[in-house]
Amino acid sequence: MKAVCIHEFGGPEVLRYEDVPDPKPRKDQVLIRVKACAMNHLDLWVRKGMPGVSLPHILGSDVAGEVVEVGEYVTGFKSGQRVLLAPMHFCNHCAKCVAGLQNQCPEFTVRGNLVDGGNCELMAAPAVSVIPIPDHLDFNQAASVPLVFLTAWHMLVGRAGIRPGQTVLILGASSGVGIAAIQVAKLFQARVITTAGDEKKLEKSRGLGADHGINHYQQKISEEVKKLTNKEGVDIVVEHVGAATWEESMKCLKPAGILVTCGATTGPNAGFDLRFLFSRQLSILGSYMGTMGELYEVLSHVFAGRLKPVVDRTFPLKDVRAAHEYMEKSRMFGKVVLNP
């Protein structure tokens, strides 16, 4: 089959579109013909070099496609069935996994990070990770859902415990997590303030339900939040930008507010004044992907049309270098999808 492999870390030039052996599925696995694989910032970070990644390596966390072959021990699937894959790897037999806490499994990793991903034509996956999709959802849309909607759901619902009527600040309106988080927050009737680097992106975020938009290149986020909330601040900040916005994010919180973070796009080293943390009784929560139960929960809303994936642009898999270059310019609003 054709696949995109990296044999060394570096820029887009290290991505090789080449022939690799077809996967041989185990008896407990399902063989999938990949129709779409959505990109995430993780693809860029792994390509540049992440600890623990064995080379050669195949990127890609978000996969949708058709069932080609079903292992002898697998029931409930048939050839030609349209499916997506859970965007994570876990052992499925440790104490955490059997308790339904797959994202706390000692073996847990995101697909395409420490295990090979979906930038290829065929992929073997454990049956537990294979989820049927409805006919009205095309492959590009289906591939645009799993990682970011699971992440946003776990952040807002699983970790921050969002309640109707709260005010939520969501950084990075045009990012995959931002687009998902805006919709999840509105599902809970929250008031949503979001940020972006230009007016077109802010306008699109309003189309998803955001109540207010802040241009972070022209406005100071914390000052605008104070104006919009009558100096109260917000109940929850959805953070994934990291060092560049951390201090501003904390200043936006009302007393006893919650900052929940899932990433560090601009760098991992963020500092703050501990006196500000304890005197205002703030909570800082880490969030990493989510559980299979949460994935099924958020997918039920996607399948019902209450949450909608946003596809920015598609590229043939053979043009993966152009896709990486496009994503690194951060001009997209929504997901960039590769089609084998």
Secondary structure by P-SEA (a helix, b strand, c coil): cbbbbbccccccccccccccccccccccbbbbcccbbbbcaaaaaaaaccccccccbbbbcbbbbbbccccccccccccccccccccccccccccccccccccccccccccccccccccccbbbbccccbbbbcccccaaaaaaccaaaaaaaaaccccccccccbbbbbcccccaaaaaaaaaaaaaccccccccccaaaaaaaaaaccccccccccccaaaaaaaaaccccccccccccccccaaaaaaaccccbbbbbcccccccbbbbcaaaaaaabbbbbbbccccaaaaaaaaaaaaaccbbbbbcccccccaaaaaaaaaaacccccbbbbcc
